[in-house]
Amino acid sequence: MFVSSPEGVRNMSHSTDIGQHPDIMEMRARYEAAAANPTAQLTDGLALLAGIYLAVSPWICGFQGLSGITVNNLVTGILVALLALGFSSAYGRTYGLAWVAPVIGVWTIIAPWVISGPNNTARVIVSNVVIGAIILFLGLANMSTGMTATRRHAPRFAGTTQPR
């Protein structure tokens, strides 16, 4: 509500910068601590490598002639690598996207049959199933890191706080 009196203006002198709110600052500190966790760093690094492998797998495994799965692997691999870079550099701002990596992992597993149908080679299937399972596992581990950081600092019961 707008207050037009000079007294009301003086009483409303608090900062409007939400970034300086104590709860926001505490949340950022929690996610920075989660991102600094060696397990999270390992997960992010392996996810980056998995994304890079997925992007170049058609040329490594020799199925670049199958254009549909080649484009799919290139695009989804770049996406996984970008997600991993985001998680490692700004987890507090990207943790909400952690669910995307496991979905891409599942998609990578089923993509050879959805995109190419019966025209797959054993190399396409083995490569996509193995790297898809790895991305799925790493994505779930990354989600677990974020949920553990949130759960560790969340109140147990309404109106009470958990001891630190």
Secondary structure as GFF3:
##gff-version 3
##sequence-region A 1 164
A	DSSP	alpha_helix	6	11	.	.	.	ID=ss1
A	DSSP	three_ten_helix	18	20	.	.	.	ID=ss2
A	DSSP	alpha_helix	22	36	.	.	.	ID=ss3
A	DSSP	alpha_helix	38	61	.	.	.	ID=ss4
A	DSSP	alpha_helix	67	94	.	.	.	ID=ss5
A	DSSP	three_ten_helix	95	97	.	.	.	ID=ss6
A	DSSP	alpha_helix	100	111	.	.	.	ID=ss7
A	DSSP	pi_helix	112	116	.	.	.	ID=ss8
A	DSSP	three_ten_helix	117	119	.	.	.	ID=ss9
A	DSSP	alpha_helix	122	153	.	.	.	ID=ss10
###
